[in-house]
Amino acid sequence: MSGVKRTPCSDQSRARNDPMYGTASAGHAWAMFEIPGAWGHSAFLNSETILPPALGRAIARRAETAGMRVAAIRRPGRRSRDPRWRWFLARSDEGEEELWQGEVDAPEQYLDIALDGSDGQLLTDPLVAVCAHGKHDQCCAVRGRAATATIAERYPEFTWECSHLGGDRFAATMLILPEGLCYGRVDATDSARLVDLYLDGRLDNAFLRGRTCLPHPVQAAQYFARQASGEQRIAALSPLKVQRGEHQIRVLLASDSGPVEVVLAEEMSEPLLSMCHASVPGRVRTFVLVSIAAG
């Protein structure tokens, strides 16, 4: 009915208890560009007061053509009158994780940086980015900004707001680079504690959507293996083999005690609205555990 206020998508998702595992956005490499100020629906195309659309399109297209996921970032809190133009480039594949940082004098210079990071400084600290892109989805504005502020109180040096990451119904969503750990509903827990765990080489399986460099079935298999074993180490349970059958997916994971075989079935959800501005319900894929055993 027109005029009826719809329940936010993240509230609907929590009420349904939508599973988050196996839903991390795909990304083997990331390009994060600082765009200070207010963002439009697309941070690169609709933020005319700070970034000409043609320039924003060129910046995003250059990185995407190189096979990178692209997002805008900005510092949380009050906007500075003196804009800065910092960038981060990350490789997120297992065993090849790197994060580079640099700064230019104007956004036009984003077009000139080497996309292998060699123009910048190799970092040992992470980049923590929480989606707070309110013009894209209201849930990200409300939940994301609150979570970012909480994390920034403890880790101001590497905490950023970012543009759309995907998975609006799981707001507040968070990405930790270079490993590409994708979290959801981080405002429902001590969000800064998730960063504490990361710095100790561990993760929180309950809020992890997956690692962006891994296929969705592997993300789901790792979730079930961690749930069964209590394994928290980020570097654990690397995939050894993925075999798709007609009705099931078999994922073989490495562990200290030997391979672990996780068998999954794919299901489609009931129709749902995955974003606040979505108008047509759609089904989404979920993974169900069939079995788990030593391989």
Phi and psi in degrees as GROMACS dihedral restraints (atoms count N, CA, C in turn):
[ dihedral_restraints ]
;  ai    aj    ak    al  type     phi  dphi    fc
    3     4     5     6     1   -70.5    20    10
    4     5     6     7     1   146.6    20    10
    6     7     8     9     1    86.9    20    10
    7     8     9    10     1   -11.2    20    10
    9    10    11    12     1   -86.8    20    10
   10    11    12    13     1   126.9    20    10
   12    13    14    15     1   -74.7    20    10
   13    14    15    16     1   126.2    20    10
   15    16    17    18     1   -85.2    20    10
   16    17    18    19     1   142.9    20    10
   18    19    20    21     1   -64.7    20    10
   19    20    21    22     1   133.2    20    10
   21    22    23    24     1   -53.6    20    10
   22    23    24    25     1   147.4    20    10
   24    25    26    27     1   -61.0    20    10
   25    26    27    28     1   -35.1    20    10
   27    28    29    30     1   -69.9    20    10
   28    29    30    31     1   -33.2    20    10
   30    31    32    33     1   -67.6    20    10
   31    32    33    34     1   -41.5    20    10
   33    34    35    36     1   -61.6    20    10
   34    35    36    37     1   -42.3    20    10
   36    37    38    39     1   -63.4    20    10
   37    38    39    40     1   -41.6    20    10
   39    40    41    42     1   -67.6    20    10
   40    41    42    43     1   -37.2    20    10
   42    43    44    45     1   -64.9    20    10
   43    44    45    46     1   -35.9    20    10
   45    46    47    48     1   -79.4    20    10
   46    47    48    49     1   -15.3    20    10
   48    49    50    51     1    59.1    20    10
   49    50    51    52     1    47.3    20    10
   51    52    53    54     1   -57.8    20    10
   52    53    54    55     1   131.7    20    10
   54    55    56    57     1   -67.1    20    10
   55    56    57    58     1   139.0    20    10
   57    58    59    60     1   -97.7    20    10
   58    59    60    61     1   -24.0    20    10
   60    61    62    63     1   -62.8    20    10
   61    62    63    64     1   145.4    20    10
   63    64    65    66     1    75.1    20    10
   64    65    66    67     1    24.0    20    10
   66    67    68    69     1  -124.2    20    10
   67    68    69    70     1     8.0    20    10
   69    70    71    72     1   -65.3    20    10
   70    71    72    73     1   140.4    20    10
   72    73    74    75     1   -61.9    20    10
   73    74    75    76     1   146.3    20    10
   75    76    77    78     1   -75.5    20    10
   76    77    78    79     1   137.8    20    10
   78    79    80    81     1  -177.5    20    10
   79    80    81    82     1   113.9    20    10
   81    82    83    84     1   -92.6    20    10
   82    83    84    85     1   -18.3    20    10
   84    85    86    87     1  -148.8    20    10
   85    86    87    88     1   145.2    20    10
   87    88    89    90     1  -130.3    20    10
   88    89    90    91     1   142.8    20    10
   90    91    92    93     1  -123.7    20    10
   91    92    93    94     1   118.3    20    10
   93    94    95    96     1  -116.2    20    10
   94    95    96    97     1   119.5    20    10
   96    97    98    99     1  -116.0    20    10
   97    98    99   100     1   129.9    20    10
   99   100   101   102     1   -71.4    20    10
  100   101   102   103     1   123.2    20    10
  102   103   104   105     1  -127.9    20    10
  103   104   105   106     1    92.9    20    10
  105   106   107   108     1   -72.8    20    10
  106   107   108   109     1   147.6    20    10
  108   109   110   111     1   105.7    20    10
  109   110   111   112     1  -165.4    20    10
  111   112   113   114     1   -82.5    20    10
  112   113   114   115     1   138.1    20    10
  114   115   116   117     1  -104.5    20    10
  115   116   117   118     1   146.7    20    10
  117   118   119   120     1   -85.5    20    10
  118   119   120   121     1  -164.4    20    10
  120   121   122   123     1   -57.7    20    10
  121   122   123   124     1   -39.4    20    10
  123   124   125   126     1  -110.2    20    10
  124   125   126   127     1   123.1    20    10
  126   127   128   129     1   -62.3    20    10
  127   128   129   130     1   -29.3    20    10
  129   130   131   132     1   -90.8    20    10
  130   131   132   133     1   -27.0    20    10
  132   133   134   135     1  -107.0    20    10
  133   134   135   136     1   -21.3    20    10
  135   136   137   138     1  -126.0    20    10
  136   137   138   139     1    35.8    20    10
  138   139   140   141     1  -123.2    20    10
  139   140   141   142     1    55.5    20    10
  141   142   143   144     1   -58.6    20    10
  142   143   144   145     1   -29.8    20    10
  144   145   146   147     1   -69.1    20    10
  145   146   147   148     1   -18.7    20    10
  147   148   149   150     1  -124.1    20    10
  148   149   150   151     1   -19.7    20    10
  150   151   152   153     1  -147.0    20    10
  151   152   153   154     1   114.3    20    10
  153   154   155   156     1   -57.1    20    10
  154   155   156   157     1   135.4    20    10
  156   157   158   159     1   -55.6    20    10
  157   158   159   160     1   -39.3    20    10
  159   160   161   162     1   -64.1    20    10
  160   161   162   163     1   -38.0    20    10
  162   163   164   165     1   -69.6    20    10
  163   164   165   166     1   -44.1    20    10
  165   166   167   168     1   -59.3    20    10
  166   167   168   169     1   -41.0    20    10
  168   169   170   171     1   -63.3    20    10
  169   170   171   172     1   -41.4    20    10
  171   172   173   174     1   -66.7    20    10
  172   173   174   175     1   -40.2    20    10
  174   175   176   177     1   -62.8    20    10
  175   176   177   178     1   -49.7    20    10
  177   178   179   180     1   -66.2    20    10
  178   179   180   181     1   -42.9    20    10
  180   181   182   183     1   -64.7    20    10
  181   182   183   184     1   -37.8    20    10
  183   184   185   186     1   -60.9    20    10
  184   185   186   187     1   -45.7    20    10
  186   187   188   189     1   -70.3    20    10
  187   188   189   190     1   -40.7    20    10
  189   190   191   192     1   -64.6    20    10
  190   191   192   193     1   -37.1    20    10
  192   193   194   195     1   -62.5    20    10
  193   194   195   196     1   -29.1    20    10
  195   196   197   198     1   -83.9    20    10
  196   197   198   199     1     6.7    20    10
  198   199   200   201     1    83.8    20    10
  199   200   201   202     1    22.8    20    10
  201   202   203   204     1  -106.6    20    10
  202   203   204   205     1   145.9    20    10
  204   205   206   207     1   -79.6    20    10
  205   206   207   208     1   141.5    20    10
  207   208   209   210     1  -121.4    20    10
  208   209   210   211     1   138.1    20    10
  210   211   212   213     1  -147.1    20    10
  211   212   213   214     1   153.3    20    10
  213   214   215   216     1   -92.3    20    10
  214   215   216   217     1   148.3    20    10
  216   217   218   219     1  -132.0    20    10
  217   218   219   220     1   157.8    20    10
  219   220   221   222     1  -155.9    20    10
  220   221   222   223     1   155.7    20    10
  222   223   224   225     1   -72.7    20    10
  223   224   225   226     1   142.7    20    10
  225   226   227   228     1   -72.6    20    10
  226   227   228   229     1   160.9    20    10
  228   229   230   231     1    92.1    20    10
  229   230   231   232     1  -160.3    20    10
  231   232   233   234     1   -63.9    20    10
  232   233   234   235     1   136.7    20    10
  234   235   236   237     1   -75.7    20    10
  235   236   237   238     1   137.6    20    10
  237   238   239   240     1   -78.2    20    10
  238   239   240   241     1   148.3    20    10
  240   241   242   243     1   -75.9    20    10
  241   242   243   244     1   -17.0    20    10
  243   244   245   246     1  -110.0    20    10
  244   245   246   247     1    95.2    20    10
  246   247   248   249     1   -65.0    20    10
  247   248   249   250     1   146.5    20    10
  249   250   251   252     1  -119.5    20    10
  250   251   252   253     1   156.7    20    10
  252   253   254   255     1  -129.6    20    10
  253   254   255   256     1    82.0    20    10
  255   256   257   258     1  -100.9    20    10
  256   257   258   259     1   153.6    20    10
  258   259   260   261     1  -136.9    20    10
  259   260   261   262     1   154.5    20    10
  261   262   263   264     1  -135.4    20    10
  262   263   264   265     1   135.9    20    10
  264   265   266   267     1  -123.9    20    10
  265   266   267   268     1   132.0    20    10
  267   268   269   270     1  -130.5    20    10
  268   269   270   271     1   140.5    20    10
  270   271   272   273     1  -105.8    20    10
  271   272   273   274     1   130.7    20    10
  273   274   275   276     1  -116.8    20    10
  274   275   276   277     1     2.2    20    10
  276   277   278   279     1   -66.5    20    10
  277   278   279   280     1   146.7    20    10
  279   280   281   282     1   -58.2    20    10
  280   281   282   283     1   130.2    20    10
  282   283   284   285     1    82.6    20    10
  283   284   285   286     1    -6.6    20    10
  285   286   287   288     1  -127.0    20    10
  286   287   288   289     1    23.9    20    10
  288   289   290   291     1   -69.0    20    10
  289   290   291   292     1   125.5    20    10
  291   292   293   294     1  -145.0    20    10
  292   293   294   295     1   147.4    20    10
  294   295   296   297     1  -135.6    20    10
  295   296   297   298     1   123.5    20    10
  297   298   299   300     1  -115.8    20    10
  298   299   300   301     1   145.2    20    10
  300   301   302   303     1  -130.7    20    10
  301   302   303   304     1   145.6    20    10
  303   304   305   306     1  -154.0    20    10
  304   305   306   307     1   179.4    20    10
  306   307   308   309     1  -147.4    20    10
  307   308   309   310     1   142.1    20    10
  309   310   311   312     1  -121.0    20    10
  310   311   312   313     1   170.4    20    10
  312   313   314   315     1   -87.1    20    10
  313   314   315   316     1   -20.3    20    10
  315   316   317   318     1  -155.5    20    10
  316   317   318   319     1   153.9    20    10
  318   319   320   321     1   -62.0    20    10
  319   320   321   322     1   -26.7    20    10
  321   322   323   324     1   -57.2    20    10
  322   323   324   325     1   -29.3    20    10
  324   325   326   327     1   -75.7    20    10
  325   326   327   328     1   -10.8    20    10
  327   328   329   330     1   -59.9    20    10
  328   329   330   331     1   -25.1    20    10
  330   331   332   333     1   -74.7    20    10
  331   332   333   334     1   -11.7    20    10
  333   334   335   336     1  -105.7    20    10
  334   335   336   337     1   -11.2    20    10
  336   337   338   339     1   -72.7    20    10
  337   338   339   340     1   147.8    20    10
  339   340   341   342     1   -72.8    20    10
  340   341   342   343     1   127.1    20    10
  342   343   344   345     1   -78.7    20    10
  343   344   345   346     1     1.6    20    10
  345   346   347   348     1   -91.2    20    10
  346   347   348   349     1     2.3    20    10
  348   349   350   351     1    85.7    20    10
  349   350   351   352     1    -4.4    20    10
  351   352   353   354     1   -67.2    20    10
  352   353   354   355     1   -13.5    20    10
  354   355   356   357     1   -82.4    20    10
  355   356   357   358     1    -5.8    20    10
  357   358   359   360     1  -118.6    20    10
  358   359   360   361     1  -159.9    20    10
  360   361   362   363     1  -110.8    20    10
  361   362   363   364     1   132.2    20    10
  363   364   365   366     1   -74.9    20    10
  364   365   366   367     1   126.8    20    10
  366   367   368   369     1  -100.5    20    10
  367   368   369   370     1   154.2    20    10
  369   370   371   372     1  -106.7    20    10
  370   371   372   373     1   -22.7    20    10
  372   373   374   375     1   -81.1    20    10
  373   374   375   376     1   156.4    20    10
  375   376   377   378     1   -84.6    20    10
  376   377   378   379     1   172.7    20    10
  378   379   380   381     1  -110.5    20    10
  379   380   381   382     1   124.4    20    10
  381   382   383   384     1  -109.7    20    10
  382   383   384   385     1   114.5    20    10
  384   385   386   387     1  -121.2    20    10
  385   386   387   388     1   123.5    20    10
  387   388   389   390     1  -112.5    20    10
  388   389   390   391     1   128.7    20    10
  390   391   392   393     1   -67.1    20    10
  391   392   393   394     1   122.1    20    10
  393   394   395   396     1  -132.0    20    10
  394   395   396   397     1    36.4    20    10
  396   397   398   399     1   -87.2    20    10
  397   398   399   400     1    81.6    20    10
  399   400   401   402     1   -65.1    20    10
  400   401   402   403     1   -32.5    20    10
  402   403   404   405     1   -70.5    20    10
  403   404   405   406     1   -17.3    20    10
  405   406   407   408     1   -88.5    20    10
  406   407   408   409     1   -40.0    20    10
  408   409   410   411     1  -157.9    20    10
  409   410   411   412     1   132.6    20    10
  411   412   413   414     1   -64.0    20    10
  412   413   414   415     1   -29.7    20    10
  414   415   416   417     1   -63.8    20    10
  415   416   417   418     1   -36.3    20    10
  417   418   419   420     1   -67.6    20    10
  418   419   420   421     1   -35.6    20    10
  420   421   422   423     1   -66.4    20    10
  421   422   423   424     1   -50.3    20    10
  423   424   425   426     1   -70.9    20    10
  424   425   426   427     1   -53.6    20    10
  426   427   428   429     1   -79.5    20    10
  427   428   429   430     1   -37.8    20    10
  429   430   431   432     1   -67.7    20    10
  430   431   432   433     1   -43.9    20    10
  432   433   434   435     1   -66.6    20    10
  433   434   435   436     1   -35.8    20    10
  435   436   437   438     1   -65.6    20    10
  436   437   438   439     1   -43.3    20    10
  438   439   440   441     1   -66.4    20    10
  439   440   441   442     1   -40.2    20    10
  441   442   443   444     1   -61.6    20    10
  442   443   444   445     1   -43.6    20    10
  444   445   446   447     1   -62.0    20    10
  445   446   447   448     1   -38.6    20    10
  447   448   449   450     1   -64.9    20    10
  448   449   450   451     1   -45.2    20    10
  450   451   452   453     1   -67.1    20    10
  451   452   453   454     1   -40.5    20    10
  453   454   455   456     1   -64.8    20    10
  454   455   456   457     1   -25.4    20    10
  456   457   458   459     1   -61.4    20    10
  457   458   459   460     1   -34.4    20    10
  459   460   461   462     1   -96.9    20    10
  460   461   462   463     1   -33.9    20    10
  462   463   464   465     1  -130.9    20    10
  463   464   465   466     1    66.1    20    10
  465   466   467   468     1   -66.6    20    10
  466   467   468   469     1   -25.4    20    10
  468   469   470   471     1   -73.6    20    10
  469   470   471   472     1   -27.6    20    10
  471   472   473   474     1  -128.1    20    10
  472   473   474   475     1    26.5    20    10
  474   475   476   477     1  -107.4    20    10
  475   476   477   478     1   132.0    20    10
  477   478   479   480     1  -138.0    20    10
  478   479   480   481     1   151.1    20    10
  480   481   482   483     1   -82.5    20    10
  481   482   483   484     1   148.1    20    10
  483   484   485   486     1  -137.2    20    10
  484   485   486   487     1   165.7    20    10
  486   487   488   489     1   -79.1    20    10
  487   488   489   490     1  -173.4    20    10
  489   490   491   492     1   -50.6    20    10
  490   491   492   493     1   127.3    20    10
  492   493   494   495     1  -107.4    20    10
  493   494   495   496     1   -12.3    20    10
  495   496   497   498     1    94.4    20    10
  496   497   498   499     1   156.7    20    10
  498   499   500   501     1    74.7    20    10
  499   500   501   502     1    44.6    20    10
  501   502   503   504     1   -55.9    20    10
  502   503   504   505     1   -34.8    20    10
  504   505   506   507     1   -66.0    20    10
  505   506   507   508     1   -13.1    20    10
  507   508   509   510     1  -100.7    20    10
  508   509   510   511     1    15.4    20    10
  510   511   512   513     1   -55.8    20    10
  511   512   513   514     1   142.4    20    10
  513   514   515   516     1   -83.3    20    10
  514   515   516   517     1   131.9    20    10
  516   517   518   519     1  -100.4    20    10
  517   518   519   520     1   147.4    20    10
  519   520   521   522     1  -139.3    20    10
  520   521   522   523     1   142.8    20    10
  522   523   524   525     1  -123.2    20    10
  523   524   525   526     1   130.6    20    10
  525   526   527   528     1  -114.4    20    10
  526   527   528   529     1   119.9    20    10
  528   529   530   531     1  -109.0    20    10
  529   530   531   532     1   148.6    20    10
  531   532   533   534     1   -89.7    20    10
  532   533   534   535     1   -10.4    20    10
  534   535   536   537     1   -67.8    20    10
  535   536   537   538     1   -17.7    20    10
  537   538   539   540     1    71.9    20    10
  538   539   540   541     1    37.7    20    10
  540   541   542   543     1   -78.4    20    10
  541   542   543   544     1   123.3    20    10
  543   544   545   546     1  -110.0    20    10
  544   545   546   547     1   120.2    20    10
  546   547   548   549     1  -112.1    20    10
  547   548   549   550     1   158.0    20    10
  549   550   551   552     1  -133.0    20    10
  550   551   552   553     1   158.7    20    10
  552   553   554   555     1    53.4    20    10
  553   554   555   556     1    37.6    20    10
  555   556   557   558     1   -69.5    20    10
  556   557   558   559     1   -17.5    20    10
  558   559   560   561     1   -76.5    20    10
  559   560   561   562     1    -8.9    20    10
  561   562   563   564     1   -88.6    20    10
  562   563   564   565     1     0.6    20    10
  564   565   566   567     1  -138.1    20    10
  565   566   567   568     1  -175.9    20    10
  567   568   569   570     1   -75.5    20    10
  568   569   570   571     1    94.7    20    10
  570   571   572   573     1   -63.3    20    10
  571   572   573   574     1   -33.7    20    10
  573   574   575   576     1   -66.4    20    10
  574   575   576   577     1   -27.5    20    10
  576   577   578   579     1   -65.1    20    10
  577   578   579   580     1   -31.2    20    10
  579   580   581   582     1   -62.2    20    10
  580   581   582   583     1   -35.0    20    10
  582   583   584   585     1   -73.7    20    10
  583   584   585   586     1   -37.6    20    10
  585   586   587   588     1   -55.1    20    10
  586   587   588   589     1   -47.8    20    10
  588   589   590   591     1   -61.1    20    10
  589   590   591   592     1   -44.1    20    10
  591   592   593   594     1   -56.9    20    10
  592   593   594   595     1   -45.9    20    10
  594   595   596   597     1   -65.4    20    10
  595   596   597   598     1   -18.1    20    10
  597   598   599   600     1   -96.9    20    10
  598   599   600   601     1     7.5    20    10
  600   601   602   603     1    78.8    20    10
  601   602   603   604     1    19.5    20    10
  603   604   605   606     1  -125.3    20    10
  604   605   606   607     1   172.7    20    10
  606   607   608   609     1  -141.2    20    10
  607   608   609   610     1   167.5    20    10
  609   610   611   612     1  -108.1    20    10
  610   611   612   613     1   107.0    20    10
  612   613   614   615     1   -62.7    20    10
  613   614   615   616     1   -29.1    20    10
  615   616   617   618     1   -67.1    20    10
  616   617   618   619     1   -28.8    20    10
  618   619   620   621     1  -111.3    20    10
  619   620   621   622     1    -2.8    20    10
  621   622   623   624     1   -79.4    20    10
  622   623   624   625     1   126.7    20    10
  624   625   626   627     1   -83.6    20    10
  625   626   627   628     1   -27.2    20    10
  627   628   629   630     1   144.7    20    10
  628   629   630   631     1   177.4    20    10
  630   631   632   633     1  -102.8    20    10
  631   632   633   634     1   131.4    20    10
  633   634   635   636     1   -66.9    20    10
  634   635   636   637     1   -22.2    20    10
  636   637   638   639     1   -81.5    20    10
  637   638   639   640     1    -6.0    20    10
  639   640   641   642     1  -106.6    20    10
  640   641   642   643     1   145.1    20    10
  642   643   644   645     1   -60.9    20    10
  643   644   645   646     1   154.1    20    10
  645   646   647   648     1   -58.1    20    10
  646   647   648   649     1   -40.7    20    10
  648   649   650   651     1   -61.4    20    10
  649   650   651   652     1   -35.3    20    10
  651   652   653   654     1   -68.3    20    10
  652   653   654   655     1   -41.2    20    10
  654   655   656   657     1   -56.9    20    10
  655   656   657   658     1   -44.6    20    10
  657   658   659   660     1   -67.6    20    10
  658   659   660   661     1   -41.6    20    10
  660   661   662   663     1   -62.0    20    10
  661   662   663   664     1   -41.3    20    10
  663   664   665   666     1   -61.9    20    10
  664   665   666   667     1   -39.9    20    10
  666   667   668   669     1   -58.0    20    10
  667   668   669   670     1   -50.1    20    10
  669   670   671   672     1   -67.0    20    10
  670   671   672   673     1   -36.9    20    10
  672   673   674   675     1   -66.4    20    10
  673   674   675   676     1   -40.4    20    10
  675   676   677   678     1   -68.1    20    10
  676   677   678   679     1   -38.6    20    10
  678   679   680   681     1   -61.5    20    10
  679   680   681   682     1   -37.5    20    10
  681   682   683   684     1   -77.6    20    10
  682   683   684   685     1   -33.6    20    10
  684   685   686   687     1  -104.4    20    10
  685   686   687   688     1   -18.0    20    10
  687   688   689   690     1    79.1    20    10
  688   689   690   691     1     9.7    20    10
  690   691   692   693     1   -65.0    20    10
  691   692   693   694     1   126.5    20    10
  693   694   695   696     1  -113.9    20    10
  694   695   696   697     1   -10.9    20    10
  696   697   698   699     1   -67.9    20    10
  697   698   699   700     1   133.5    20    10
  699   700   701   702     1   -60.0    20    10
  700   701   702   703     1   -40.6    20    10
  702   703   704   705     1   -81.8    20    10
  703   704   705   706     1    -1.8    20    10
  705   706   707   708     1   -84.2    20    10
  706   707   708   709     1   164.1    20    10
  708   709   710   711     1    62.4    20    10
  709   710   711   712     1    44.4    20    10
  711   712   713   714     1   -67.0    20    10
  712   713   714   715     1   144.7    20    10
  714   715   716   717     1   -72.1    20    10
  715   716   717   718     1   137.0    20    10
  717   718   719   720     1  -105.1    20    10
  718   719   720   721     1   -35.3    20    10
  720   721   722   723     1  -160.6    20    10
  721   722   723   724     1   141.8    20    10
  723   724   725   726     1  -127.2    20    10
  724   725   726   727     1   123.5    20    10
  726   727   728   729     1  -125.2    20    10
  727   728   729   730     1   118.5    20    10
  729   730   731   732     1   -95.3    20    10
  730   731   732   733     1   125.6    20    10
  732   733   734   735     1  -103.8    20    10
  733   734   735   736     1  -170.7    20    10
  735   736   737   738     1   -68.4    20    10
  736   737   738   739     1   -35.7    20    10
  738   739   740   741     1  -125.9    20    10
  739   740   741   742     1   -10.3    20    10
  741   742   743   744     1  -137.4    20    10
  742   743   744   745     1   162.2    20    10
  744   745   746   747     1  -124.3    20    10
  745   746   747   748     1   127.2    20    10
  747   748   749   750     1  -106.4    20    10
  748   749   750   751     1   125.6    20    10
  750   751   752   753     1  -120.9    20    10
  751   752   753   754     1   124.9    20    10
  753   754   755   756     1  -103.7    20    10
  754   755   756   757     1   123.5    20    10
  756   757   758   759     1  -115.5    20    10
  757   758   759   760     1   146.7    20    10
  759   760   761   762     1   -83.5    20    10
  760   761   762   763     1   141.8    20    10
  762   763   764   765     1  -144.8    20    10
  763   764   765   766     1   166.8    20    10
  765   766   767   768     1   -61.9    20    10
  766   767   768   769     1   -28.4    20    10
  768   769   770   771     1   -98.1    20    10
  769   770   771   772     1     7.3    20    10
  771   772   773   774     1   119.5    20    10
  772   773   774   775     1   171.0    20    10
  774   775   776   777     1   -60.3    20    10
  775   776   777   778     1   146.9    20    10
  777   778   779   780     1  -119.1    20    10
  778   779   780   781     1   127.5    20    10
  780   781   782   783     1  -101.7    20    10
  781   782   783   784     1   124.0    20    10
  783   784   785   786     1  -116.0    20    10
  784   785   786   787     1   125.2    20    10
  786   787   788   789     1  -107.2    20    10
  787   788   789   790     1   127.9    20    10
  789   790   791   792     1  -120.6    20    10
  790   791   792   793     1   152.0    20    10
  792   793   794   795     1  -117.0    20    10
  793   794   795   796     1   145.6    20    10
  795   796   797   798     1   -96.2    20    10
  796   797   798   799     1   137.4    20    10
  798   799   800   801     1  -132.9    20    10
  799   800   801   802     1   160.1    20    10
  801   802   803   804     1  -111.1    20    10
  802   803   804   805     1   135.7    20    10
  804   805   806   807     1   -71.7    20    10
  805   806   807   808     1   170.7    20    10
  807   808   809   810     1   -65.9    20    10
  808   809   810   811     1   154.6    20    10
  810   811   812   813     1   -56.3    20    10
  811   812   813   814     1   134.8    20    10
  813   814   815   816     1  -145.2    20    10
  814   815   816   817     1   163.0    20    10
  816   817   818   819     1   -97.8    20    10
  817   818   819   820     1   111.7    20    10
  819   820   821   822     1   -85.1    20    10
  820   821   822   823     1   -11.6    20    10
  822   823   824   825     1  -138.1    20    10
  823   824   825   826     1   155.5    20    10
  825   826   827   828     1   -62.1    20    10
  826   827   828   829     1   -35.3    20    10
  828   829   830   831     1   -91.9    20    10
  829   830   831   832     1     3.4    20    10
  831   832   833   834     1   -66.4    20    10
  832   833   834   835     1   142.0    20    10
  834   835   836   837     1  -111.5    20    10
  835   836   837   838     1   -19.7    20    10
  837   838   839   840     1  -120.5    20    10
  838   839   840   841     1   120.0    20    10
  840   841   842   843     1   -63.0    20    10
  841   842   843   844     1   145.7    20    10
  843   844   845   846     1  -138.8    20    10
  844   845   846   847     1   158.4    20    10
  846   847   848   849     1   -88.0    20    10
  847   848   849   850     1   146.1    20    10
  849   850   851   852     1  -122.6    20    10
  850   851   852   853     1   152.2    20    10
  852   853   854   855     1   -78.5    20    10
  853   854   855   856     1   138.9    20    10
  855   856   857   858     1  -131.9    20    10
  856   857   858   859     1   159.5    20    10
  858   859   860   861     1  -115.0    20    10
  859   860   861   862     1   136.5    20    10
  861   862   863   864     1  -117.6    20    10
  862   863   864   865     1   135.1    20    10
  864   865   866   867     1   -74.3    20    10
  865   866   867   868     1   126.2    20    10
  867   868   869   870     1   -95.7    20    10
  868   869   870   871     1   -47.9    20    10
  870   871   872   873     1  -160.6    20    10
  871   872   873   874     1   159.9    20    10
  873   874   875   876     1  -146.0    20    10
  874   875   876   877     1   133.0    20    10
  876   877   878   879     1  -161.6    20    10
  877   878   879   880     1   161.8    20    10
  879   880   881   882     1   -61.1    20    10
  880   881   882   883     1   135.5    20    10
